[in-house]
């Protein structure tokens, strides 16, 4: 039986994806586990598919799924899950490096505690700082306000105040200890296949961004925990194919998906908690930010 299915979605990130898969080979050789790697390509126009297929000779079971169009992050991952046979599923970004991971240790940790619904390791940016998206609280209206108003940033290192104003990135919690969070990032999201089957996988209304928060919320509603485990770490070469892309059109399209995700998430999880007037204000604020194209994730 396959213990772990690793799903990597690829879209015009040929070099990054190859580097990610090379790092996976290194970690799986250091800490062997019965695994399979499934690359789902969203109709890349670069050499992604050709390069991926050249890797099929490797020792670990390796599949390449070619989509006829760009179906988005969540839907592509769902396709990978349907073709998977592992007890555990790891959603892994194509722009990550995971050379030092001990997958056997992570699986063992989850098997010891059946209340762990999903787990993330410490996801580092290239400069060594924690990727804040891997350590989040759910984006309530208050948390979104404190984040975008910079109150979270201002109070980050001030005890008590960081608990009040730092809820979106849980700034009051130590990045050195294992603890519960609301949501990890889709860059590294380890869960169980039976859980995905129960909740229905990613909500495909989210094309890009927000789908990880939504999945985490639905898993938590089952009474399960989302765990931040900093004893292991990876590197996230963040933004190379999105907000920091050289092409202004790619950056603009990525920004649009980001704000679309905000609307979908709010309407799905929060709109019924507030008066219609509040929801209209939230919608107007998001529209204003779309016009400004001023995003920082």
VMD Tcl script that draws the C-alpha trace (Angstrom):
set ca {
  {0.00 0.00 0.00}
  {1.21 3.50 -0.82}
  {1.71 5.53 2.35}
  {2.03 8.96 0.77}
  {0.80 10.59 -2.44}
  {2.57 13.85 -3.23}
  {0.60 16.07 -5.60}
  {2.36 18.91 -7.42}
  {0.43 21.25 -9.71}
  {2.50 22.67 -12.55}
  {1.77 25.69 -14.71}
  {4.59 27.23 -16.75}
  {7.11 26.62 -13.98}
  {9.27 24.01 -15.71}
  {12.59 24.79 -14.01}
  {11.02 25.31 -10.60}
  {9.05 22.07 -10.84}
  {12.13 20.07 -11.82}
  {14.03 21.56 -8.86}
  {11.13 20.66 -6.57}
  {11.05 17.07 -7.84}
  {14.83 16.77 -7.53}
  {14.57 17.85 -3.90}
  {11.80 15.31 -3.34}
  {14.07 12.56 -4.67}
  {16.76 13.61 -2.21}
  {14.45 13.58 0.80}
  {12.82 10.27 -0.15}
  {16.23 8.62 -0.48}
  {17.30 9.89 2.94}
  {14.06 8.84 4.62}
  {12.42 6.10 2.51}
  {8.64 5.82 2.55}
  {6.31 4.10 0.11}
  {5.34 7.10 -1.97}
  {4.04 8.21 -5.33}
  {4.45 11.58 -7.01}
  {1.64 12.95 -9.15}
  {2.31 16.04 -11.26}
  {-0.83 17.69 -12.63}
  {0.03 20.11 -15.42}
  {-2.47 22.89 -16.12}
  {-1.80 23.09 -19.86}
  {1.62 24.75 -19.61}
  {2.97 26.48 -22.70}
  {6.60 25.99 -21.69}
  {8.57 22.71 -21.57}
  {6.97 21.55 -18.31}
  {5.32 18.37 -19.60}
  {8.34 17.33 -21.66}
  {10.65 17.79 -18.70}
  {8.29 16.03 -16.29}
  {8.01 13.00 -18.56}
  {11.78 12.77 -18.75}
  {11.74 12.10 -15.00}
  {9.40 9.09 -15.17}
  {12.24 6.61 -14.97}
  {12.93 7.43 -11.32}
  {12.61 4.81 -8.59}
  {9.52 6.34 -6.96}
  {6.15 5.86 -8.68}
  {5.65 8.89 -10.90}
  {2.63 10.07 -12.89}
  {2.11 13.09 -15.13}
  {-1.45 14.21 -15.76}
  {-1.96 16.69 -18.62}
  {-4.98 18.97 -18.44}
  {-6.38 20.46 -21.66}
  {-6.65 23.92 -20.09}
  {-5.67 25.83 -16.96}
  {-8.24 24.53 -14.48}
  {-6.91 26.38 -11.45}
  {-5.05 25.18 -8.37}
  {-7.86 23.50 -6.45}
  {-9.41 21.60 -9.35}
  {-6.01 20.37 -10.55}
  {-5.23 19.07 -7.07}
  {-8.60 17.34 -6.89}
  {-7.77 15.56 -10.16}
  {-4.51 14.42 -8.58}
  {-6.33 13.11 -5.50}
  {-8.68 11.05 -7.66}
  {-5.69 9.38 -9.30}
  {-3.87 8.83 -5.99}
  {-3.67 5.68 -3.89}
  {-1.88 6.94 -0.76}
  {-3.19 6.88 2.80}
  {-1.81 10.40 3.23}
  {-1.95 13.23 0.68}
  {0.58 16.04 0.49}
  {-0.31 19.11 -1.56}
  {3.04 20.62 -2.47}
  {3.75 23.77 -4.47}
  {5.98 23.44 -7.51}
  {8.13 26.32 -6.22}
  {9.28 24.56 -3.04}
  {12.49 22.77 -2.07}
  {12.13 19.89 0.39}
  {15.58 18.25 0.52}
  {15.64 17.78 4.30}
  {12.15 16.45 4.94}
  {11.59 13.23 6.89}
  {8.23 12.11 5.50}
  {8.26 8.95 7.58}
  {8.50 11.08 10.73}
  {5.61 13.30 9.66}
  {3.39 10.35 8.85}
  {4.27 8.72 12.17}
  {3.32 11.91 13.98}
  {-0.09 12.00 12.34}
  {-0.72 8.32 12.97}
  {-0.05 8.83 16.68}
  {-2.73 11.51 16.89}
  {-5.84 10.82 14.84}
  {-7.17 14.26 15.77}
  {-4.61 15.88 13.45}
  {-6.61 16.71 10.34}
  {-3.76 18.43 8.53}
  {-0.17 19.38 9.22}
  {2.36 21.82 7.88}
  {6.06 22.09 8.56}
  {7.87 25.42 8.86}
  {7.71 26.97 5.39}
  {10.63 29.36 4.97}
  {11.10 32.06 2.36}
  {14.44 32.33 0.57}
  {15.72 34.77 3.21}
  {14.97 32.31 6.02}
  {11.91 34.12 7.35}
  {8.71 32.18 7.88}
  {6.26 32.39 5.01}
  {3.36 34.06 6.88}
  {0.78 32.31 4.71}
  {1.76 28.99 6.31}
  {0.74 30.17 9.80}
  {-2.70 31.78 9.64}
  {-5.90 32.41 11.48}
  {-9.12 32.54 9.50}
  {-9.68 35.97 7.87}
  {-12.59 37.39 9.83}
  {-13.57 41.00 9.17}
  {-11.59 42.14 12.23}
  {-8.47 40.17 11.33}
  {-8.59 41.35 7.73}
  {-8.92 44.95 8.91}
  {-5.97 44.71 11.31}
  {-3.85 43.07 8.62}
  {-4.55 45.52 5.78}
  {-4.40 48.54 8.13}
  {-0.90 47.42 9.23}
  {-1.98 47.17 12.88}
  {-0.83 43.55 12.83}
  {2.61 44.59 11.65}
  {2.92 47.43 14.15}
  {2.00 45.26 17.15}
  {3.75 42.07 16.03}
  {6.27 42.04 18.90}
  {4.12 43.65 21.60}
  {2.67 41.11 24.06}
  {-1.12 41.18 24.52}
  {-1.54 43.65 21.65}
  {-0.26 41.09 19.15}
  {-2.98 38.73 20.36}
  {-5.62 41.40 19.74}
  {-4.33 42.77 16.44}
  {-2.30 39.87 15.03}
  {-5.00 37.28 14.56}
  {-4.61 36.76 10.84}
  {-1.03 35.53 11.06}
  {-1.28 34.48 14.73}
  {1.65 36.71 15.64}
  {1.31 35.94 19.37}
  {2.35 32.31 18.80}
  {5.99 31.19 18.73}
  {7.31 29.88 15.41}
  {9.65 27.58 17.35}
  {7.01 25.39 19.00}
  {4.46 22.88 17.71}
  {0.92 24.20 18.09}
  {-2.49 24.46 16.46}
  {-3.28 27.06 13.82}
  {-6.36 27.72 11.72}
  {-4.82 27.10 8.32}
  {-1.55 26.22 6.65}
  {-0.67 27.26 3.13}
  {-1.41 25.13 0.09}
  {2.35 25.23 -0.47}
  {2.66 22.36 2.06}
  {-0.61 20.83 3.21}
  {-0.38 17.26 4.53}
  {-3.65 15.49 5.28}
  {-5.36 12.10 5.08}
  {-7.16 10.89 1.97}
  {-10.19 9.75 3.98}
  {-10.61 13.32 5.23}
  {-10.49 14.72 1.71}
  {-13.09 12.18 0.64}
  {-15.30 13.23 3.56}
  {-15.12 16.99 2.92}
  {-15.01 16.73 -0.87}
  {-11.51 18.08 -1.48}
  {-10.86 21.65 -2.59}
  {-13.82 23.86 -3.47}
  {-13.31 24.40 -7.19}
  {-15.01 27.81 -7.12}
  {-11.65 29.10 -5.91}
  {-9.45 29.29 -9.00}
  {-6.33 30.42 -7.17}
  {-5.87 31.55 -3.53}
  {-8.30 30.98 -0.68}
  {-8.89 27.29 -1.43}
  {-6.46 26.25 1.33}
  {-8.22 28.43 3.92}
  {-11.58 27.04 2.86}
  {-10.37 23.42 3.01}
  {-8.82 24.00 6.43}
  {-12.05 25.48 7.78}
  {-14.09 22.51 6.57}
  {-11.59 20.07 8.10}
  {-11.68 21.94 11.42}
  {-15.48 21.75 11.41}
  {-15.04 17.97 11.66}
  {-13.45 18.57 15.06}
  {-9.92 17.98 13.77}
  {-6.73 19.96 14.37}
  {-4.49 21.90 12.01}
  {-0.93 21.56 13.30}
  {2.14 23.76 12.74}
  {5.24 21.57 13.16}
  {8.45 23.66 12.97}
  {10.86 20.81 13.73}
  {11.03 20.23 9.99}
  {11.18 22.90 7.29}
  {11.11 23.56 3.55}
  {11.97 26.52 1.33}
  {9.25 28.34 -0.62}
  {10.50 30.31 -3.63}
  {7.37 32.37 -3.32}
  {5.86 34.54 -6.02}
  {8.02 33.47 -8.96}
  {4.96 32.59 -11.01}
  {2.43 35.02 -9.56}
  {2.57 38.41 -7.86}
  {6.29 38.84 -8.56}
  {6.18 37.62 -12.14}
  {8.02 39.76 -14.69}
  {4.88 40.04 -16.81}
  {2.48 42.79 -15.70}
  {-0.43 40.87 -17.25}
  {0.39 37.78 -15.17}
  {0.66 39.91 -12.02}
  {-2.65 41.58 -12.80}
  {-4.43 38.28 -13.42}
  {-2.98 36.81 -10.24}
  {-4.14 39.84 -8.25}
  {-7.65 39.43 -9.66}
  {-7.77 35.79 -8.52}
  {-6.61 36.86 -5.06}
  {-9.44 39.34 -4.59}
  {-12.00 37.04 -6.20}
  {-11.02 34.46 -3.59}
  {-11.63 36.98 -0.81}
  {-15.17 37.53 -2.04}
  {-15.89 33.82 -2.43}
  {-14.55 33.02 1.03}
  {-16.48 35.84 2.73}
  {-19.76 35.00 0.98}
  {-19.38 31.31 1.78}
  {-18.35 31.50 5.43}
  {-19.17 34.93 6.87}
  {-21.92 36.76 4.98}
  {-24.69 35.00 6.91}
  {-23.19 36.22 10.21}
  {-23.55 39.91 9.43}
  {-26.31 42.33 8.32}
  {-26.65 42.89 4.57}
  {-25.23 46.40 4.94}
  {-21.96 45.07 6.41}
  {-21.63 42.57 3.57}
  {-22.14 45.34 1.02}
  {-19.42 47.41 2.68}
  {-17.04 44.43 2.62}
  {-17.80 43.94 -1.08}
  {-17.11 47.62 -1.83}
  {-13.83 47.54 0.09}
  {-12.63 44.52 -1.89}
  {-13.65 46.23 -5.14}
  {-11.66 49.30 -4.10}
  {-8.57 47.18 -3.45}
  {-8.97 45.50 -6.82}
  {-8.77 48.91 -8.46}
  {-5.74 49.83 -6.40}
  {-4.02 46.48 -7.17}
  {-2.23 46.98 -3.89}
  {-1.77 43.49 -2.52}
  {0.68 41.96 -0.06}
  {0.31 38.29 0.84}
}
mol new
graphics top color blue
foreach p $ca { graphics top sphere $p radius 0.5 }
foreach p [lrange $ca 0 end-1] q [lrange $ca 1 end] { graphics top cylinder $p $q radius 0.2 }
display resetview
